[in-house]
Amino acid sequence: MKSLSVKKILIVDDEEYSRLYLAQLIRELYPGFQLSFAATVGEALFLIKSDRYDLIMLDVEMPGMSGLELLAEIRKSFPCVPVLFVSAYKVADYIQKAIRLNAVDYIDKPVDPIELDCAIKKCFEEKKSVDTRDEPEDRLKLFTAQGDMLFCADDILYFESAKRNSIAYFCSGTNPVVVRENLIGLKSLLPVSSFLRVGRQYIVNKKYVKFISRSNRSITLDTGQKQIRLERISPEAFSAL
């Protein structure tokens, strides 16, 4: 059994096979977790109003109301309950809407057990209830593929988008690290005095911006030992650099 304490999870999916398969994976990962199921949006709303869950897992496409619409309803009464989407629809617009509604993660079907394990751990991380920006700005606590890790802000050169995750690159030459946040979520965790999102692909440490080329829509980062050029920078970013 994993180290997490017993949690109550509601699985909402109109496909019975998907509900059972997901339940099987969770029971193998966390045998003590208590699972409830809903096949329709109506059942889900009834259960959510009747009991308190530590995590709600939603499909996206369901009859009557989409998972995104259901999440909007849930947020009216339960703004902080962790919600995890499990869906075969790999549509960027769905993912962005889920994040705007404060979903913790969005994983694909067929579900990979390792990815599911990471997503569940992410849902129950204590950092989700604490604003990481309360940490001293020279120390950043980020949730990585290896769990929570502390970083020196000045050692991070930039972050690059990797679908639902991000990759952190370091001035010191340390190997890149996968951070379990996309750029939208990551932006809310970083001190605005040091980091700036400069386009769809990058968040940079402003300290290392050396050259700006508006005509080429590029910036060059300089650590003193190496230079890295990033392209496709949004025009709005130049005014903030």
N, C-alpha and C positions, 0 to 999 in steps of 0.2 A: 504494500500500500504506500502511496505517496505521502509526503509529510503534511499536506493540506488537511485541515480539520474537516469534519463532515459538513457538506453543503447540500442545499436543496436546489435542484435544477429543474426547470420546465423546458421541455423540448416541444416546439411547435412546428409541425410539418404535415401537409395533407397526404403525403405518401407514407404508407405503413412501413414499407421496406426501409425507407430512409430513417424513420423514427427508431426502428428496431436495430438497425446497423449502428447508428450513432449511440444508442443506449449500450450496445455490446462493447463498443470501444471505451466508453466512459467507465463502465463497470470493470473492464480490464485494467484501466489506468488508475481508477479511484474506487475500489470495491465498496467503500462505506458511503458513497454519495447517494442521496435519496432522489429518485427520478420521478417526474410526473410528465404526462403527455397530453397534447391537444392536437386534434386532427383538423380543427377549423378555427377561424378567428374568434367566433363566438365562444367556443370552449375555452380558448386561451384567455379571453377577457374575463370570463367567469372565474377561472382558476386564479388569475392574477389578483382579482378583487377579493377572493375568498381566502387566500393564503399569502405568505410572504416568501419570496424566492431569493436565493443568493445569486442566481444567474438564470437568464432567459436566453434560449437558443432559438433563432428564428430562420425559417426559410424565407425567400423573397417572393416567389410567385405562388400565391395561394388563391383559391376561389373566394370571391366576395370582397376581399381587401388584401392588398399586398403586405408583405412583411414590413416594408418601410412605413406604410400608413398605420399599421398596427403599432410600430415603435413610436410614432408620433402620439398615438393615443396613450401608450404606456407612460410616456414622458410627462403627460399632464398630471398624473398622480404619483409617479415614481421616477423623479428626475435623476436619481443616482444609481438605480439598480443596473448592474453590468448586463449588457446585451451583446450577444455574439451571433453574427449571421453565418449560416452554413448554406451555401447555394451553388447550383450549377451554372448560374448566370454570371459570367465573368465580364460584366459591363462596368466601365469606369464610372459612368453616371450614377449607377446604383451604389457603388462603393463610396463616392463622394457624398451622396445624400445620407448614407448610413453614418458616415463620420460626422456630418453636420448635426445629426441627431444624437451624437455622443455614443455611438456604438463602439465597443472596445476593439473589435476586429471583424474581419470578413474573410472566411476561409472557403475554399472550393470543394465541391463534390467531384469525384469520390474523395472522401475525407482521408487524409493521411494521418495516422495515429500520432506521429511526432509533432506535426503541425497543430493538431488538436490539443495535445498536451501543453505545448507552448502557449496557445491561445487561452486555455483555461487558467494557467498560471498567471498570465497577463491580466486576466479579469480580476483576479484576487490579490494582485499586488497592492500593498499598502500605499504605494505612491499615487494610486489613482484617486485617493481621497485627500491627498496633500499636494498643494501647489509647489512643484519642484523649484519654482523661482524663489521660494523662501530660503533655499540653500544659498550659501555665499556664492557670488557670481564666479569665483575662480574655481569652484567645484561643481560638477554636474553629475547628477545621478540619473542614469539612463538604463532602460530595460533592454538588454541585448540577448543574442542567442544563447549566451552563457548565464543569463540571469541579470540581476541588478549589478551595475558596475559604476564606480566613481571615476570621473575623468577631470583632468585639469583643462579648463576652458581654453586657455592659451595654447594648448597642445593640439587642439582640433583645428584643422585647416579648413575643411568644408564637409558638407554632407551631400550625398547624391541620391536621388530617388531610385528605389528598387521595388516598384509596384507598391505593395502594402507596407514594405519596410524601407529603411534607409541604410546607406553605407557611410560610415564615418572614416575620413582620411586624416592622417596625423602629420604634423610638421616634423616630428622626430623620426619618421620613417617606420614607425610601428605598423604592423600589418593592419589593413582595414578591418573594421568591426561592423557586423550587421546589427542595426538598432531596430527593435520591434515597434517602430512608429513610422508612418508615412510622413511626408514633409509637412502636411497640414497639422497633424498631431504634434510633431516635433517642434514646430514653430512656437506652439503655446508653452513648451517646456524650457525654451532657451532664453537667456537674458537678451532683451532687445538692444541693450547697449553694446553688445558684442557681436550678435549674429543677425544676418539679414537674408531673407529669401529673395533671390535675384532672378527667378524664373521658375518654370515648371519642374526643372531638374535639380536645382541646387539651392542650398543654404550655405552662405560663406561666413567665415570669421572676418569681420571688417578690418581687423588689425593688419591682415596680410594682403589687402587689396593694393596693388602697386600701380597698375596701368588700367586705364579705361578707354575703350574704343567704341564710341557710339555708332560710328559708321559700320563697323563690323559686328556690332552687338556682342562684344566680348569683353572680358576682364582678365587680367593676369594677376595671379596670387604669387607672392614672393616671400619665401621663408628665410632668405639670406643664403641658403644652400641650394635651393632649387626654385624654379618658376613653373607654374602650371597655368595654362590658358583654358578658360571656360567660355564656351560659345552659347549662342541663342539666349542671351541675357535679355530680360524684359526691359523695354524702354523706361518704365516707371522706376526701375531699380537705380538707374544712374543718378537721379536727383537725390537719392538717399545715401549715396556713396561719397 
